[in-house]
């Protein structure tokens, strides 16, 4: 195992780890995965400018929290009212957008065992930050396998005071530097969160046909359909049908096998058209990446509220196969 630490500035480190044919670069900013390559080929969106990576509101490849997704700023649970940070349209996005955990500096350590290498990030957000009450210590652990082609994200927390919590990760997959039109996707989710004009979850409904992926389905036709709707792309939260869930995604070069015990997953297909340059393909401008974000389901309020002494523990595993 080889790892190199780059002191990028006084707050942020980048940690490069090479294992088997994979080259990972992590960052202490947002407990994030800055880049992932296999045999030097980028597999996720990799920004040319690391400074922009640290500040981009698109959450490129960062851990999401305290609460992934969109909550109304006047959120209420069990008689307790929260005054959450307004990131626009009276919504708190991903725990506070640029002041969320995605843009904080996390502590980290590296641990090696006989079969894996762990990059262990941790953070204890300030009580009341962005309107979230309660004290909690959060861990986001990347486990890199020595005998399997891929990695696992373990998201854990020690709850020190009652708190809202829903972690996720915003990795943008881009396989072999092409747009995502010809990617296929498969998973079982017969229910979906209905959203209003601001993408705030309002109800759970049967998954519409154009968002069903229970068979291997190419993305282009689904994205073309979504482009004509108010959302303009796929940015939806799917409720899995099973307790342990499997997602299959790929193209003619690679297959990603995702496995998770999270009960839901938001999918976002990049359509923001922000003028940023990627190492993958500098001319790539539209439908550049797809984010698969396993998480707790926001409409199940009981599932995102944790009492003092409870444990938060979920995982997202990726196996990456080259054809």
N, C-alpha and C positions, 0 to 999 in steps of 0.2 A: 504494500500500500504506500502510495506517495501522496503527500499533501503539502501545499504551499500556501502561506498566508500573506496576503497583500494588505498593508496598512494604507487604505485608500485616502482617508483623511483622519482627523483627530477622533471621529466618532465611529466610523464604518470600516469594517474589514471585509475582504473577499477571500473565501477559502476554496482553493482548488483541490479536488481529490480525483486521482486516477485509479480506476479499478477495472480489471478485465479490459474490454474495448471501450469503456465509457469514461468520459471526462466531465465531471461535475464542477460547477463553480457556484458556491453558496455565498450569501451575504448576510451580515448581521443586521442590515437594514431590513426590517420586516420578516426576519427569519425566512429568507427567500432563496429561490433557486435562480440565480442570474442566468446561467446557461447550462445546457445538457447536450453533449455530443456523443455520437457513436462512430468510431473510426473517423473522427474529425468532421462528421456531418451533423449540423445542428438539428435537434429534434423539437426544440421549443423556440418561441420568438426570443431572439437575443438582440437587445438594443446595442447599437454601435457606441452610444454615448452613456457611460456609466453614471454621469451626473444626472442625466435625464431619467435614467432608471430609478434613481433614488427619489425622484420627485413626481414621477408620472402619475396622474390621477386614474390611469387605467389599471392600476394594481398589478403590473406585470410580474407574474410568478411569485407573488407575495402571500404570506399567511394572512388570513382575514380574521378580524375580531375587534372588539369583544363579541359583537353579534354580526355575523355575516348576513348579508341581505339588506332589505329595506324595512325599517320600522318607522311608524309615525312618531314625530317628535314628542307628542303628548301621550306616549305609550302608558298603558295601565295594566297591571296584573294583580289580581287578588286584593284589590283595594289600595295598592301602592301605586302612586303616580310618579312617572319619570319625566324629566324635562331634558330630552336628548338634544344633542347638537343638530342644528338645522343645516344640512348640506345642500338644500334646495328643495322647493315645493313642499316644505314642512315634513321632510323625510330625512332620517338619519341613515346614510348609506354606509354599509360595512363598518359600523362602529365609529363613524366620524370622518370618513374619507381621509384627507391629508393629515389630520391629527389623530388618526386611528393607530392601532398596533402595527399596521402594514408599513408605517413610516417611522416607527420608533426603532431605536437601537436595542437589540436583544443581546444578552450575555450568551456565551456558547463555550462548549468544550467538545473535544473529539475523543471517542473511546473505541478501541479496536478489540474484537474478540476473535475466536477461531473461524467464525463463519460470516461476520459482518463488521461494518464500520458504522458507528453512530455519530452523527453531527447533532448535538443536543443543544437546542436553543431554549432559553428561558427568559421570562419577563414577569414582573409584578407591577401591573399598571396602578397608577395613583387612584385612590378611592375618589369617586365622583367625577373622574375624567370623562368628558363629553356627555355627562349626565348619567353615567352608569354607577349606581351605588354598589357597595360591597367590595371586599378585598379578596383577591384570588392570585395564585401563582400558576402561570401557564407554561407548559412545555410543548415545543414542536420539535419532534425528533425525526430526522431523516436517517433511515437504516439502509445502507447500501450492501447488497448481497455479494459475497465472494463466489457463490456457486449457482447463482441465478441471474438472468439478464434483466435487472430492474432494481426497484427500490420500494420502500414503504415509508409512509408518513404516519407517525403516531402522534396524536394530539391528546394531551393529558392536562389536568388541572387539579390543584388542591384548593377547595373552596373554604376560605377562612371566614367569610361573612356571606349572607344570602346575596345572590347575584344573578343577573342574566348572562348567559354564555352560549355562544354558537360559533365554533371555529370552522374554518375551511381553508382551502388553498386555491389560488387563482393562476395556476400554471396555464399558459397559452401554448397548446400543442401546434407545431407546424413541422410536418414530417417531410424532409427532403426539399425544403425551400419552395413549395408550391402553395397556391391557394387551396382552400378546403372544399371546393365544389365537388370533387370526386372522392372525398373521404366517405367511407361507409360507417354506420353507427348501428349498434344493436344493444338493447336492454329492455327490461320489463317494467313498465310503469303505466298502469291503466288509469291513474288519476294525476291531475295536474293542478297547480295553483292558478286560479283565475286572477287577473290583475286589472287595475284601473289604468288610466292614461299615464300615470307616473310609475307604473310597474310595481305598485304596492299590492301585496297579496290581499285578496278580499274574500275568496271562497275556494273550496276544492270541488273540481268538476271532473267529469270523464274526459280523458285525453282526446282532443280532436284528432281526426284522421291524419292531418298533415304534420302532427307531432308524435305520431305513433312510430316507435322504433323497435317493435317486438320481433321484427325480421331485419336481416341485413339490408339497410336502406342507404342509398346515396344521398348526400346532403343537398346537392344542387337544387333539386325540385322543391325540397322543403324550404330552403333559403329563398328561392324565388317567390314562393307563396308568402312567406313571412315578410318579404320586402314590400308587399302591397298592403300590409296591415299597419296599424298604428305604431306597433313596436319597431317595425322596420328590419328586424332580424330575429333570430331565436335568442331570447333572453327570458327563459321560463324555468320554473321550479317543478320538477317531476317528483312524484311520490312513488318510491319503489314498491313492487308487489311482494318482495321477499325480505326476510330478516337479514340474510347475508346476500349482497347484491353484486352482480357481475355485469360489466360493461365491456363491449367489444368495439374497438374503433381502429381504423387503419386506411391505408391506400395500397397502391400496387408495390410499395417498397417495404412498408412496416406494418406491424400489428401491435396495438396496445391493448393489453388485457388488464382491466381495472377491477379490483375487488374491494368492497368496503362494507362495514357494518353500520354506516350512517343510513338513516331511513329515507333520505331525499337527496336530490342533486339538482343544482341549478346549472343550466347550460347557457353559455354566452358565446355567440359567434361574432367575432370582431367585425364591426361595421362603422366604427367611429370616424374613420378616414383621417385620423390625426397625422400630420406630416412628420412622422418620425422614421428614422432609418434603422433597418435591421441588418445584422450580419448575414442572415439567411438569404435575403434577396432584396437589395436596395430599391428595386423597382416595384416590389410587391406593395400594393396600396389598399386593396379591398379584399375582404374575406381572407384575412391574413392568418388567423389562428382561431382555435376553438378551446374554450375553457370549460372543463368538466369539474364542477365544484360540489362534491359530496358534503352534506351538512345535515343538521337537524332541521325539522320542518317548522317554519316560523308560525304557522297557524295553529300548531299544537303548543300552546303557550306553556303548558306544564312541562314540556320536554326541554325548554330553553331556560327554565328557572331552576336554580340549584340552591339548596339550603346548606348552611354551614356544616362542614364535616363530610359532605357528599363528595364523590369523585367523578370527574369527567374523564372518559377514556374511550377514544375511537381511533380507527385506522383507515388509511387509504393505501392500497398496494397497487403498484404498476409493474407488469411484466412486459418487456419491450422486445419484440421479435423482428428480426430482419429476414425478408423473404429471399 
